[in-house]
Amino acid sequence: MSLLYTAEMFSLTFWKEIMKIVVGSTNPVKIESVSAAFLEAWPYETFFVQGVSVDSGVASQPMSEGETIRGAINRAQSAFAADPS
């Protein structure tokens, strides 16, 4: 028995949404680390990871846990706002 399949019989659309991740740093090591973490958590997804230069609003060497957290939140918010797309 043989089967013949034509294009009219099947309508397949391969569309996969690409998730965009914006990193609040242009440091290649940080961008690669974020990429690796997302790929490990979601191995079957497609990601586009982009770094942007933003200010943390705290000292370049934070002196406390609170300052570190505040700087991380500031960077995340600034990266979201600076997203060039």
mmCIF file of the N, C-alpha and C atoms, coordinates in Angstrom:
data_MODEL
# 
_entry.id   MODEL 
# 
loop_
_atom_site.group_PDB 
_atom_site.id 
_atom_site.type_symbol 
_atom_site.label_atom_id 
_atom_site.label_alt_id 
_atom_site.label_comp_id 
_atom_site.label_asym_id 
_atom_site.label_entity_id 
_atom_site.label_seq_id 
_atom_site.pdbx_PDB_ins_code 
_atom_site.Cartn_x 
_atom_site.Cartn_y 
_atom_site.Cartn_z 
_atom_site.occupancy 
_atom_site.B_iso_or_equiv 
_atom_site.pdbx_formal_charge 
_atom_site.auth_seq_id 
_atom_site.auth_comp_id 
_atom_site.auth_asym_id 
_atom_site.auth_atom_id 
_atom_site.pdbx_PDB_model_num 
ATOM 1   N N  . MET A 1 1  ? 0.843  -1.176 0.000  1.00 0.00 ? 1  MET A N  1 
ATOM 2   C CA . MET A 1 1  ? 0.000  0.000  0.000  1.00 0.00 ? 1  MET A CA 1 
ATOM 3   C C  . MET A 1 1  ? 0.889  1.240  0.000  1.00 0.00 ? 1  MET A C  1 
ATOM 4   N N  . SER A 1 2  ? 0.593  2.180  -0.830 1.00 0.00 ? 2  SER A N  1 
ATOM 5   C CA . SER A 1 2  ? 1.346  3.424  -0.845 1.00 0.00 ? 2  SER A CA 1 
ATOM 6   C C  . SER A 1 2  ? 0.382  4.582  -0.650 1.00 0.00 ? 2  SER A C  1 
ATOM 7   N N  . LEU A 1 3  ? 0.878  5.615  -0.058 1.00 0.00 ? 3  LEU A N  1 
ATOM 8   C CA . LEU A 1 3  ? 0.073  6.795  0.210  1.00 0.00 ? 3  LEU A CA 1 
ATOM 9   C C  . LEU A 1 3  ? 0.697  7.987  -0.482 1.00 0.00 ? 3  LEU A C  1 
ATOM 10  N N  . LEU A 1 4  ? -0.138 8.815  -1.022 1.00 0.00 ? 4  LEU A N  1 
ATOM 11  C CA . LEU A 1 4  ? 0.326  10.025 -1.675 1.00 0.00 ? 4  LEU A CA 1 
ATOM 12  C C  . LEU A 1 4  ? -0.217 11.214 -0.901 1.00 0.00 ? 4  LEU A C  1 
ATOM 13  N N  . TYR A 1 5  ? 0.676  12.077 -0.448 1.00 0.00 ? 5  TYR A N  1 
ATOM 14  C CA . TYR A 1 5  ? 0.284  13.267 0.301  1.00 0.00 ? 5  TYR A CA 1 
ATOM 15  C C  . TYR A 1 5  ? 0.565  14.489 -0.557 1.00 0.00 ? 5  TYR A C  1 
ATOM 16  N N  . THR A 1 6  ? -0.405 15.335 -0.674 1.00 0.00 ? 6  THR A N  1 
ATOM 17  C CA . THR A 1 6  ? -0.207 16.548 -1.456 1.00 0.00 ? 6  THR A CA 1 
ATOM 18  C C  . THR A 1 6  ? -0.257 17.762 -0.525 1.00 0.00 ? 6  THR A C  1 
ATOM 19  N N  . ALA A 1 7  ? 0.197  18.885 -1.030 1.00 0.00 ? 7  ALA A N  1 
ATOM 20  C CA . ALA A 1 7  ? 0.209  20.118 -0.242 1.00 0.00 ? 7  ALA A CA 1 
ATOM 21  C C  . ALA A 1 7  ? -1.197 20.521 0.165  1.00 0.00 ? 7  ALA A C  1 
ATOM 22  N N  . GLU A 1 8  ? -2.189 20.184 -0.669 1.00 0.00 ? 8  GLU A N  1 
ATOM 23  C CA . GLU A 1 8  ? -3.566 20.533 -0.357 1.00 0.00 ? 8  GLU A CA 1 
ATOM 24  C C  . GLU A 1 8  ? -4.088 19.754 0.853  1.00 0.00 ? 8  GLU A C  1 
ATOM 25  N N  . MET A 1 9  ? -3.521 18.597 1.125  1.00 0.00 ? 9  MET A N  1 
ATOM 26  C CA . MET A 1 9  ? -3.983 17.755 2.220  1.00 0.00 ? 9  MET A CA 1 
ATOM 27  C C  . MET A 1 9  ? -3.492 18.256 3.579  1.00 0.00 ? 9  MET A C  1 
ATOM 28  N N  . PHE A 1 10 ? -2.372 18.937 3.595  1.00 0.00 ? 10 PHE A N  1 
ATOM 29  C CA . PHE A 1 10 ? -1.778 19.386 4.852  1.00 0.00 ? 10 PHE A CA 1 
ATOM 30  C C  . PHE A 1 10 ? -1.396 20.852 4.750  1.00 0.00 ? 10 PHE A C  1 
ATOM 31  N N  . SER A 1 11 ? -1.749 21.568 5.751  1.00 0.00 ? 11 SER A N  1 
ATOM 32  C CA . SER A 1 11 ? -1.339 22.955 5.826  1.00 0.00 ? 11 SER A CA 1 
ATOM 33  C C  . SER A 1 11 ? -0.565 23.115 7.130  1.00 0.00 ? 11 SER A C  1 
ATOM 34  N N  . LEU A 1 12 ? 0.731  23.062 7.051  1.00 0.00 ? 12 LEU A N  1 
ATOM 35  C CA . LEU A 1 12 ? 1.584  23.156 8.229  1.00 0.00 ? 12 LEU A CA 1 
ATOM 36  C C  . LEU A 1 12 ? 2.258  24.510 8.264  1.00 0.00 ? 12 LEU A C  1 
ATOM 37  N N  . THR A 1 13 ? 2.179  25.132 9.396  1.00 0.00 ? 13 THR A N  1 
ATOM 38  C CA . THR A 1 13 ? 2.854  26.405 9.582  1.00 0.00 ? 13 THR A CA 1 
ATOM 39  C C  . THR A 1 13 ? 3.820  26.253 10.738 1.00 0.00 ? 13 THR A C  1 
ATOM 40  N N  . PHE A 1 14 ? 5.068  26.495 10.475 1.00 0.00 ? 14 PHE A N  1 
ATOM 41  C CA . PHE A 1 14 ? 6.083  26.429 11.513 1.00 0.00 ? 14 PHE A CA 1 
ATOM 42  C C  . PHE A 1 14 ? 6.415  27.850 11.930 1.00 0.00 ? 14 PHE A C  1 
ATOM 43  N N  . TRP A 1 15 ? 5.844  28.275 13.017 1.00 0.00 ? 15 TRP A N  1 
ATOM 44  C CA . TRP A 1 15 ? 6.080  29.609 13.535 1.00 0.00 ? 15 TRP A CA 1 
ATOM 45  C C  . TRP A 1 15 ? 6.454  29.472 14.994 1.00 0.00 ? 15 TRP A C  1 
ATOM 46  N N  . LYS A 1 16 ? 7.592  29.933 15.321 1.00 0.00 ? 16 LYS A N  1 
ATOM 47  C CA . LYS A 1 16 ? 8.034  29.889 16.704 1.00 0.00 ? 16 LYS A CA 1 
ATOM 48  C C  . LYS A 1 16 ? 8.376  31.305 17.122 1.00 0.00 ? 16 LYS A C  1 
ATOM 49  N N  . GLU A 1 17 ? 7.750  31.732 18.181 1.00 0.00 ? 17 GLU A N  1 
ATOM 50  C CA . GLU A 1 17 ? 8.008  33.079 18.672 1.00 0.00 ? 17 GLU A CA 1 
ATOM 51  C C  . GLU A 1 17 ? 9.401  33.146 19.289 1.00 0.00 ? 17 GLU A C  1 
ATOM 52  N N  . ILE A 1 18 ? 10.094 34.210 19.022 1.00 0.00 ? 18 ILE A N  1 
ATOM 53  C CA . ILE A 1 18 ? 11.424 34.419 19.576 1.00 0.00 ? 18 ILE A CA 1 
ATOM 54  C C  . ILE A 1 18 ? 11.305 35.327 20.789 1.00 0.00 ? 18 ILE A C  1 
ATOM 55  N N  . MET A 1 19 ? 11.816 34.844 21.915 1.00 0.00 ? 19 MET A N  1 
ATOM 56  C CA . MET A 1 19 ? 11.788 35.638 23.139 1.00 0.00 ? 19 MET A CA 1 
ATOM 57  C C  . MET A 1 19 ? 12.999 36.564 23.153 1.00 0.00 ? 19 MET A C  1 
ATOM 58  N N  . LYS A 1 20 ? 12.750 37.834 23.385 1.00 0.00 ? 20 LYS A N  1 
ATOM 59  C CA . LYS A 1 20 ? 13.845 38.802 23.451 1.00 0.00 ? 20 LYS A CA 1 
ATOM 60  C C  . LYS A 1 20 ? 14.163 39.098 24.905 1.00 0.00 ? 20 LYS A C  1 
ATOM 61  N N  . ILE A 1 21 ? 15.438 39.000 25.241 1.00 0.00 ? 21 ILE A N  1 
ATOM 62  C CA . ILE A 1 21 ? 15.919 39.290 26.591 1.00 0.00 ? 21 ILE A CA 1 
ATOM 63  C C  . ILE A 1 21 ? 16.902 40.446 26.486 1.00 0.00 ? 21 ILE A C  1 
ATOM 64  N N  . VAL A 1 22 ? 16.684 41.472 27.293 1.00 0.00 ? 22 VAL A N  1 
ATOM 65  C CA . VAL A 1 22 ? 17.588 42.618 27.304 1.00 0.00 ? 22 VAL A CA 1 
ATOM 66  C C  . VAL A 1 22 ? 18.349 42.598 28.620 1.00 0.00 ? 22 VAL A C  1 
ATOM 67  N N  . VAL A 1 23 ? 19.674 42.601 28.533 1.00 0.00 ? 23 VAL A N  1 
ATOM 68  C CA . VAL A 1 23 ? 20.557 42.568 29.699 1.00 0.00 ? 23 VAL A CA 1 
ATOM 69  C C  . VAL A 1 23 ? 21.076 43.981 29.949 1.00 0.00 ? 23 VAL A C  1 
ATOM 70  N N  . GLY A 1 24 ? 21.030 44.423 31.186 1.00 0.00 ? 24 GLY A N  1 
ATOM 71  C CA . GLY A 1 24 ? 21.481 45.765 31.540 1.00 0.00 ? 24 GLY A CA 1 
ATOM 72  C C  . GLY A 1 24 ? 22.987 45.856 31.656 1.00 0.00 ? 24 GLY A C  1 
ATOM 73  N N  . SER A 1 25 ? 23.677 45.345 30.662 1.00 0.00 ? 25 SER A N  1 
ATOM 74  C CA . SER A 1 25 ? 25.146 45.374 30.621 1.00 0.00 ? 25 SER A CA 1 
ATOM 75  C C  . SER A 1 25 ? 25.584 45.036 29.205 1.00 0.00 ? 25 SER A C  1 
ATOM 76  N N  . THR A 1 26 ? 26.743 45.563 28.809 1.00 0.00 ? 26 THR A N  1 
ATOM 77  C CA . THR A 1 26 ? 27.316 45.178 27.516 1.00 0.00 ? 26 THR A CA 1 
ATOM 78  C C  . THR A 1 26 ? 28.489 44.222 27.703 1.00 0.00 ? 26 THR A C  1 
ATOM 79  N N  . ASN A 1 27 ? 28.695 43.765 28.927 1.00 0.00 ? 27 ASN A N  1 
ATOM 80  C CA . ASN A 1 27 ? 29.768 42.819 29.229 1.00 0.00 ? 27 ASN A CA 1 
ATOM 81  C C  . ASN A 1 27 ? 29.443 41.475 28.564 1.00 0.00 ? 27 ASN A C  1 
ATOM 82  N N  . PRO A 1 28 ? 30.297 41.003 27.640 1.00 0.00 ? 28 PRO A N  1 
ATOM 83  C CA . PRO A 1 28 ? 30.014 39.761 26.923 1.00 0.00 ? 28 PRO A CA 1 
ATOM 84  C C  . PRO A 1 28 ? 29.856 38.542 27.846 1.00 0.00 ? 28 PRO A C  1 
ATOM 85  N N  . VAL A 1 29 ? 30.577 38.510 28.942 1.00 0.00 ? 29 VAL A N  1 
ATOM 86  C CA . VAL A 1 29 ? 30.469 37.384 29.883 1.00 0.00 ? 29 VAL A CA 1 
ATOM 87  C C  . VAL A 1 29 ? 29.083 37.365 30.520 1.00 0.00 ? 29 VAL A C  1 
ATOM 88  N N  . LYS A 1 30 ? 28.567 38.528 30.889 1.00 0.00 ? 30 LYS A N  1 
ATOM 89  C CA . LYS A 1 30 ? 27.225 38.603 31.489 1.00 0.00 ? 30 LYS A CA 1 
ATOM 90  C C  . LYS A 1 30 ? 26.150 38.230 30.470 1.00 0.00 ? 30 LYS A C  1 
ATOM 91  N N  . ILE A 1 31 ? 26.288 38.713 29.248 1.00 0.00 ? 31 ILE A N  1 
ATOM 92  C CA . ILE A 1 31 ? 25.315 38.398 28.200 1.00 0.00 ? 31 ILE A CA 1 
ATOM 93  C C  . ILE A 1 31 ? 25.321 36.902 27.920 1.00 0.00 ? 31 ILE A C  1 
ATOM 94  N N  . GLU A 1 32 ? 26.488 36.299 27.818 1.00 0.00 ? 32 GLU A N  1 
ATOM 95  C CA . GLU A 1 32 ? 26.590 34.858 27.574 1.00 0.00 ? 32 GLU A CA 1 
ATOM 96  C C  . GLU A 1 32 ? 26.031 34.066 28.756 1.00 0.00 ? 32 GLU A C  1 
ATOM 97  N N  . SER A 1 33 ? 26.254 34.531 29.968 1.00 0.00 ? 33 SER A N  1 
ATOM 98  C CA . SER A 1 33 ? 25.720 33.852 31.156 1.00 0.00 ? 33 SER A CA 1 
ATOM 99  C C  . SER A 1 33 ? 24.195 33.858 31.154 1.00 0.00 ? 33 SER A C  1 
ATOM 100 N N  . VAL A 1 34 ? 23.611 34.992 30.792 1.00 0.00 ? 34 VAL A N  1 
ATOM 101 C CA . VAL A 1 34 ? 22.151 35.083 30.705 1.00 0.00 ? 34 VAL A CA 1 
ATOM 102 C C  . VAL A 1 34 ? 21.640 34.136 29.620 1.00 0.00 ? 34 VAL A C  1 
ATOM 103 N N  . SER A 1 35 ? 22.304 34.119 28.474 1.00 0.00 ? 35 SER A N  1 
ATOM 104 C CA . SER A 1 35 ? 21.915 33.207 27.389 1.00 0.00 ? 35 SER A CA 1 
ATOM 105 C C  . SER A 1 35 ? 21.952 31.760 27.853 1.00 0.00 ? 35 SER A C  1 
ATOM 106 N N  . ALA A 1 36 ? 23.035 31.383 28.510 1.00 0.00 ? 36 ALA A N  1 
ATOM 107 C CA . ALA A 1 36 ? 23.189 30.003 28.985 1.00 0.00 ? 36 ALA A CA 1 
ATOM 108 C C  . ALA A 1 36 ? 22.112 29.643 30.003 1.00 0.00 ? 36 ALA A C  1 
ATOM 109 N N  . ALA A 1 37 ? 21.797 30.571 30.904 1.00 0.00 ? 37 ALA A N  1 
ATOM 110 C CA . ALA A 1 37 ? 20.774 30.306 31.922 1.00 0.00 ? 37 ALA A CA 1 
ATOM 111 C C  . ALA A 1 37 ? 19.401 30.103 31.283 1.00 0.00 ? 37 ALA A C  1 
ATOM 112 N N  . PHE A 1 38 ? 19.046 30.945 30.323 1.00 0.00 ? 38 PHE A N  1 
ATOM 113 C CA . PHE A 1 38 ? 17.750 30.787 29.657 1.00 0.00 ? 38 PHE A CA 1 
ATOM 114 C C  . PHE A 1 38 ? 17.699 29.502 28.844 1.00 0.00 ? 38 PHE A C  1 
ATOM 115 N N  . LEU A 1 39 ? 18.784 29.169 28.163 1.00 0.00 ? 39 LEU A N  1 
ATOM 116 C CA . LEU A 1 39 ? 18.810 27.933 27.380 1.00 0.00 ? 39 LEU A CA 1 
ATOM 117 C C  . LEU A 1 39 ? 18.724 26.696 28.263 1.00 0.00 ? 39 LEU A C  1 
ATOM 118 N N  . GLU A 1 40 ? 19.304 26.760 29.434 1.00 0.00 ? 40 GLU A N  1 
ATOM 119 C CA . GLU A 1 40 ? 19.223 25.629 30.351 1.00 0.00 ? 40 GLU A CA 1 
ATOM 120 C C  . GLU A 1 40 ? 17.807 25.485 30.914 1.00 0.00 ? 40 GLU A C  1 
ATOM 121 N N  . ALA A 1 41 ? 17.176 26.605 31.217 1.00 0.00 ? 41 ALA A N  1 
ATOM 122 C CA . ALA A 1 41 ? 15.818 26.566 31.775 1.00 0.00 ? 41 ALA A CA 1 
ATOM 123 C C  . ALA A 1 41 ? 14.782 26.207 30.712 1.00 0.00 ? 41 ALA A C  1 
ATOM 124 N N  . TRP A 1 42 ? 14.951 26.709 29.497 1.00 0.00 ? 42 TRP A N  1 
ATOM 125 C CA . TRP A 1 42 ? 14.003 26.468 28.412 1.00 0.00 ? 42 TRP A CA 1 
ATOM 126 C C  . TRP A 1 42 ? 14.760 26.010 27.164 1.00 0.00 ? 42 TRP A C  1 
ATOM 127 N N  . PRO A 1 43 ? 15.193 24.752 27.118 1.00 0.00 ? 43 PRO A N  1 
ATOM 128 C CA . PRO A 1 43 ? 16.059 24.286 26.026 1.00 0.00 ? 43 PRO A CA 1 
ATOM 129 C C  . PRO A 1 43 ? 15.396 24.252 24.646 1.00 0.00 ? 43 PRO A C  1 
ATOM 130 N N  . TYR A 1 44 ? 14.090 24.269 24.567 1.00 0.00 ? 44 TYR A N  1 
ATOM 131 C CA . TYR A 1 44 ? 13.417 24.183 23.273 1.00 0.00 ? 44 TYR A CA 1 
ATOM 132 C C  . TYR A 1 44 ? 12.879 25.517 22.780 1.00 0.00 ? 44 TYR A C  1 
ATOM 133 N N  . GLU A 1 45 ? 13.228 26.579 23.468 1.00 0.00 ? 45 GLU A N  1 
ATOM 134 C CA . GLU A 1 45 ? 12.784 27.910 23.067 1.00 0.00 ? 45 GLU A CA 1 
ATOM 135 C C  . GLU A 1 45 ? 13.880 28.619 22.280 1.00 0.00 ? 45 GLU A C  1 
ATOM 136 N N  . THR A 1 46 ? 13.494 29.661 21.585 1.00 0.00 ? 46 THR A N  1 
ATOM 137 C CA . THR A 1 46 ? 14.433 30.472 20.816 1.00 0.00 ? 46 THR A CA 1 
ATOM 138 C C  . THR A 1 46 ? 14.545 31.836 21.484 1.00 0.00 ? 46 THR A C  1 
ATOM 139 N N  . PHE A 1 47 ? 15.772 32.256 21.714 1.00 0.00 ? 47 PHE A N  1 
ATOM 140 C CA . PHE A 1 47 ? 16.020 33.508 22.421 1.00 0.00 ? 47 PHE A CA 1 
ATOM 141 C C  . PHE A 1 47 ? 16.903 34.436 21.604 1.00 0.00 ? 47 PHE A C  1 
ATOM 142 N N  . PHE A 1 48 ? 16.676 35.713 21.792 1.00 0.00 ? 48 PHE A N  1 
ATOM 143 C CA . PHE A 1 48 ? 17.573 36.744 21.273 1.00 0.00 ? 48 PHE A CA 1 
ATOM 144 C C  . PHE A 1 48 ? 17.981 37.560 22.490 1.00 0.00 ? 48 PHE A C  1 
ATOM 145 N N  . VAL A 1 49 ? 19.248 37.512 22.840 1.00 0.00 ? 49 VAL A N  1 
ATOM 146 C CA . VAL A 1 49 ? 19.741 38.210 24.024 1.00 0.00 ? 49 VAL A CA 1 
ATOM 147 C C  . VAL A 1 49 ? 20.574 39.397 23.571 1.00 0.00 ? 49 VAL A C  1 
ATOM 148 N N  . GLN A 1 50 ? 20.222 40.573 24.098 1.00 0.00 ? 50 GLN A N  1 
ATOM 149 C CA . GLN A 1 50 ? 20.911 41.797 23.708 1.00 0.00 ? 50 GLN A CA 1 
ATOM 150 C C  . GLN A 1 50 ? 21.322 42.565 24.949 1.00 0.00 ? 50 GLN A C  1 
ATOM 151 N N  . GLY A 1 51 ? 22.543 43.054 24.949 1.00 0.00 ? 51 GLY A N  1 
ATOM 152 C CA . GLY A 1 51 ? 23.028 43.875 26.048 1.00 0.00 ? 51 GLY A CA 1 
ATOM 153 C C  . GLY A 1 51 ? 22.890 45.349 25.732 1.00 0.00 ? 51 GLY A C  1 
ATOM 154 N N  . VAL A 1 52 ? 22.528 46.125 26.735 1.00 0.00 ? 52 VAL A N  1 
ATOM 155 C CA . VAL A 1 52 ? 22.458 47.579 26.579 1.00 0.00 ? 52 VAL A CA 1 
ATOM 156 C C  . VAL A 1 52 ? 23.223 48.222 27.729 1.00 0.00 ? 52 VAL A C  1 
ATOM 157 N N  . SER A 1 53 ? 23.837 49.346 27.439 1.00 0.00 ? 53 SER A N  1 
ATOM 158 C CA . SER A 1 53 ? 24.594 50.070 28.452 1.00 0.00 ? 53 SER A CA 1 
ATOM 159 C C  . SER A 1 53 ? 23.643 50.962 29.238 1.00 0.00 ? 53 SER A C  1 
ATOM 160 N N  . VAL A 1 54 ? 23.524 50.692 30.533 1.00 0.00 ? 54 VAL A N  1 
ATOM 161 C CA . VAL A 1 54 ? 22.660 51.491 31.408 1.00 0.00 ? 54 VAL A CA 1 
ATOM 162 C C  . VAL A 1 54 ? 23.391 51.754 32.725 1.00 0.00 ? 54 VAL A C  1 
ATOM 163 N N  . ASP A 1 55 ? 22.954 52.792 33.408 1.00 0.00 ? 55 ASP A N  1 
ATOM 164 C CA . ASP A 1 55 ? 23.546 53.149 34.691 1.00 0.00 ? 55 ASP A CA 1 
ATOM 165 C C  . ASP A 1 55 ? 22.774 52.455 35.811 1.00 0.00 ? 55 ASP A C  1 
ATOM 166 N N  . SER A 1 56 ? 23.490 51.958 36.805 1.00 0.00 ? 56 SER A N  1 
ATOM 167 C CA . SER A 1 56 ? 22.843 51.285 37.933 1.00 0.00 ? 56 SER A CA 1 
ATOM 168 C C  . SER A 1 56 ? 22.317 52.268 38.974 1.00 0.00 ? 56 SER A C  1 
ATOM 169 N N  . GLY A 1 57 ? 22.833 53.482 38.955 1.00 0.00 ? 57 GLY A N  1 
ATOM 170 C CA . GLY A 1 57 ? 22.401 54.471 39.927 1.00 0.00 ? 57 GLY A CA 1 
ATOM 171 C C  . GLY A 1 57 ? 23.013 54.290 41.304 1.00 0.00 ? 57 GLY A C  1 
ATOM 172 N N  . VAL A 1 58 ? 23.954 53.373 41.430 1.00 0.00 ? 58 VAL A N  1 
ATOM 173 C CA . VAL A 1 58 ? 24.669 53.156 42.698 1.00 0.00 ? 58 VAL A CA 1 
ATOM 174 C C  . VAL A 1 58 ? 26.163 53.173 42.410 1.00 0.00 ? 58 VAL A C  1 
ATOM 175 N N  . ALA A 1 59 ? 26.955 53.099 43.453 1.00 0.00 ? 59 ALA A N  1 
ATOM 176 C CA . ALA A 1 59 ? 28.418 53.084 43.281 1.00 0.00 ? 59 ALA A CA 1 
ATOM 177 C C  . ALA A 1 59 ? 28.839 51.889 42.427 1.00 0.00 ? 59 ALA A C  1 
ATOM 178 N N  . SER A 1 60 ? 29.953 52.034 41.709 1.00 0.00 ? 60 SER A N  1 
ATOM 179 C CA . SER A 1 60 ? 30.422 50.934 40.855 1.00 0.00 ? 60 SER A CA 1 
ATOM 180 C C  . SER A 1 60 ? 30.784 49.691 41.671 1.00 0.00 ? 60 SER A C  1 
ATOM 181 N N  . GLN A 1 61 ? 31.101 49.890 42.937 1.00 0.00 ? 61 GLN A N  1 
ATOM 182 C CA . GLN A 1 61 ? 31.359 48.769 43.854 1.00 0.00 ? 61 GLN A CA 1 
ATOM 183 C C  . GLN A 1 61 ? 30.422 48.923 45.051 1.00 0.00 ? 61 GLN A C  1 
ATOM 184 N N  . PRO A 1 62 ? 29.209 48.332 44.966 1.00 0.00 ? 62 PRO A N  1 
ATOM 185 C CA . PRO A 1 62 ? 28.244 48.489 46.062 1.00 0.00 ? 62 PRO A CA 1 
ATOM 186 C C  . PRO A 1 62 ? 28.819 47.993 47.390 1.00 0.00 ? 62 PRO A C  1 
ATOM 187 N N  . MET A 1 63 ? 28.464 48.695 48.467 1.00 0.00 ? 63 MET A N  1 
ATOM 188 C CA . MET A 1 63 ? 29.021 48.378 49.780 1.00 0.00 ? 63 MET A CA 1 
ATOM 189 C C  . MET A 1 63 ? 28.062 47.596 50.684 1.00 0.00 ? 63 MET A C  1 
ATOM 190 N N  . SER A 1 64 ? 26.850 47.357 50.208 1.00 0.00 ? 64 SER A N  1 
ATOM 191 C CA . SER A 1 64 ? 25.902 46.615 51.033 1.00 0.00 ? 64 SER A CA 1 
ATOM 192 C C  . SER A 1 64 ? 24.989 45.782 50.141 1.00 0.00 ? 64 SER A C  1 
ATOM 193 N N  . GLU A 1 65 ? 24.314 44.841 50.756 1.00 0.00 ? 65 GLU A N  1 
ATOM 194 C CA . GLU A 1 65 ? 23.372 44.007 50.014 1.00 0.00 ? 65 GLU A CA 1 
ATOM 195 C C  . GLU A 1 65 ? 22.235 44.866 49.452 1.00 0.00 ? 65 GLU A C  1 
ATOM 196 N N  . GLY A 1 66 ? 21.759 45.823 50.259 1.00 0.00 ? 66 GLY A N  1 
ATOM 197 C CA . GLY A 1 66 ? 20.684 46.708 49.819 1.00 0.00 ? 66 GLY A CA 1 
ATOM 198 C C  . GLY A 1 66 ? 21.072 47.518 48.596 1.00 0.00 ? 66 GLY A C  1 
ATOM 199 N N  . GLU A 1 67 ? 22.303 48.031 48.609 1.00 0.00 ? 67 GLU A N  1 
ATOM 200 C CA . GLU A 1 67 ? 22.789 48.813 47.474 1.00 0.00 ? 67 GLU A CA 1 
ATOM 201 C C  . GLU A 1 67 ? 22.929 47.928 46.235 1.00 0.00 ? 67 GLU A C  1 
ATOM 202 N N  . THR A 1 68 ? 23.369 46.702 46.430 1.00 0.00 ? 68 THR A N  1 
ATOM 203 C CA . THR A 1 68 ? 23.496 45.749 45.314 1.00 0.00 ? 68 THR A CA 1 
ATOM 204 C C  . THR A 1 68 ? 22.138 45.464 44.699 1.00 0.00 ? 68 THR A C  1 
ATOM 205 N N  . ILE A 1 69 ? 21.148 45.213 45.548 1.00 0.00 ? 69 ILE A N  1 
ATOM 206 C CA . ILE A 1 69 ? 19.792 44.925 45.064 1.00 0.00 ? 69 ILE A CA 1 
ATOM 207 C C  . ILE A 1 69 ? 19.199 46.144 44.362 1.00 0.00 ? 69 ILE A C  1 
ATOM 208 N N  . ARG A 1 70 ? 19.381 47.316 44.963 1.00 0.00 ? 70 ARG A N  1 
ATOM 209 C CA . ARG A 1 70 ? 18.875 48.548 44.367 1.00 0.00 ? 70 ARG A CA 1 
ATOM 210 C C  . ARG A 1 70 ? 19.497 48.772 42.981 1.00 0.00 ? 70 ARG A C  1 
ATOM 211 N N  . GLY A 1 71 ? 20.804 48.529 42.876 1.00 0.00 ? 71 GLY A N  1 
ATOM 212 C CA . GLY A 1 71 ? 21.491 48.677 41.588 1.00 0.00 ? 71 GLY A CA 1 
ATOM 213 C C  . GLY A 1 71 ? 20.977 47.691 40.547 1.00 0.00 ? 71 GLY A C  1 
ATOM 214 N N  . ALA A 1 72 ? 20.713 46.455 40.969 1.00 0.00 ? 72 ALA A N  1 
ATOM 215 C CA . ALA A 1 72 ? 20.198 45.435 40.043 1.00 0.00 ? 72 ALA A CA 1 
ATOM 216 C C  . ALA A 1 72 ? 18.803 45.808 39.550 1.00 0.00 ? 72 ALA A C  1 
ATOM 217 N N  . ILE A 1 73 ? 17.962 46.280 40.455 1.00 0.00 ? 73 ILE A N  1 
ATOM 218 C CA . ILE A 1 73 ? 16.610 46.698 40.064 1.00 0.00 ? 73 ILE A CA 1 
ATOM 219 C C  . ILE A 1 73 ? 16.681 47.894 39.125 1.00 0.00 ? 73 ILE A C  1 
ATOM 220 N N  . ASN A 1 74 ? 17.536 48.856 39.439 1.00 0.00 ? 74 ASN A N  1 
ATOM 221 C CA . ASN A 1 74 ? 17.697 50.035 38.578 1.00 0.00 ? 74 ASN A CA 1 
ATOM 222 C C  . ASN A 1 74 ? 18.156 49.633 37.184 1.00 0.00 ? 74 ASN A C  1 
ATOM 223 N N  . ARG A 1 75 ? 19.120 48.712 37.104 1.00 0.00 ? 75 ARG A N  1 
ATOM 224 C CA . ARG A 1 75 ? 19.625 48.254 35.802 1.00 0.00 ? 75 ARG A CA 1 
ATOM 225 C C  . ARG A 1 75 ? 18.519 47.563 35.007 1.00 0.00 ? 75 ARG A C  1 
ATOM 226 N N  . ALA A 1 76 ? 17.737 46.709 35.672 1.00 0.00 ? 76 ALA A N  1 
ATOM 227 C CA . ALA A 1 76 ? 16.659 45.992 34.982 1.00 0.00 ? 76 ALA A CA 1 
ATOM 228 C C  . ALA A 1 76 ? 15.624 46.986 34.435 1.00 0.00 ? 76 ALA A C  1 
ATOM 229 N N  . GLN A 1 77 ? 15.232 47.948 35.254 1.00 0.00 ? 77 GLN A N  1 
ATOM 230 C CA . GLN A 1 77 ? 14.254 48.933 34.811 1.00 0.00 ? 77 GLN A CA 1 
ATOM 231 C C  . GLN A 1 77 ? 14.814 49.804 33.681 1.00 0.00 ? 77 GLN A C  1 
ATOM 232 N N  . SER A 1 78 ? 16.071 50.189 33.803 1.00 0.00 ? 78 SER A N  1 
ATOM 233 C CA . SER A 1 78 ? 16.699 51.014 32.761 1.00 0.00 ? 78 SER A CA 1 
ATOM 234 C C  . SER A 1 78 ? 16.860 50.237 31.457 1.00 0.00 ? 78 SER A C  1 
ATOM 235 N N  . ALA A 1 79 ? 17.220 48.962 31.559 1.00 0.00 ? 79 ALA A N  1 
ATOM 236 C CA . ALA A 1 79 ? 17.370 48.126 30.368 1.00 0.00 ? 79 ALA A CA 1 
ATOM 237 C C  . ALA A 1 79 ? 16.034 47.976 29.657 1.00 0.00 ? 79 ALA A C  1 
ATOM 238 N N  . PHE A 1 80 ? 14.979 47.781 30.417 1.00 0.00 ? 80 PHE A N  1 
ATOM 239 C CA . PHE A 1 80 ? 13.640 47.660 29.837 1.00 0.00 ? 80 PHE A CA 1 
ATOM 240 C C  . PHE A 1 80 ? 13.258 48.957 29.130 1.00 0.00 ? 80 PHE A C  1 
ATOM 241 N N  . ALA A 1 81 ? 13.541 50.081 29.756 1.00 0.00 ? 81 ALA A N  1 
ATOM 242 C CA . ALA A 1 81 ? 13.201 51.382 29.177 1.00 0.00 ? 81 ALA A CA 1 
ATOM 243 C C  . ALA A 1 81 ? 14.074 51.712 27.965 1.00 0.00 ? 81 ALA A C  1 
ATOM 244 N N  . ALA A 1 82 ? 15.316 51.216 27.937 1.00 0.00 ? 82 ALA A N  1 
ATOM 245 C CA . ALA A 1 82 ? 16.259 51.530 26.864 1.00 0.00 ? 82 ALA A CA 1 
ATOM 246 C C  . ALA A 1 82 ? 16.171 50.553 25.706 1.00 0.00 ? 82 ALA A C  1 
ATOM 247 N N  . ASP A 1 83 ? 15.298 49.573 25.778 1.00 0.00 ? 83 ASP A N  1 
ATOM 248 C CA . ASP A 1 83 ? 15.188 48.556 24.738 1.00 0.00 ? 83 ASP A CA 1 
ATOM 249 C C  . ASP A 1 83 ? 15.028 49.232 23.375 1.00 0.00 ? 83 ASP A C  1 
ATOM 250 N N  . PRO A 1 84 ? 15.983 49.020 22.473 1.00 0.00 ? 84 PRO A N  1 
ATOM 251 C CA . PRO A 1 84 ? 15.965 49.722 21.197 1.00 0.00 ? 84 PRO A CA 1 
ATOM 252 C C  . PRO A 1 84 ? 14.924 49.224 20.202 1.00 0.00 ? 84 PRO A C  1 
ATOM 253 N N  . SER A 1 85 ? 14.188 48.170 20.513 1.00 0.00 ? 85 SER A N  1 
ATOM 254 C CA . SER A 1 85 ? 13.236 47.647 19.503 1.00 0.00 ? 85 SER A CA 1 
ATOM 255 C C  . SER A 1 85 ? 11.889 48.298 19.567 1.00 0.00 ? 85 SER A C  1 
# 
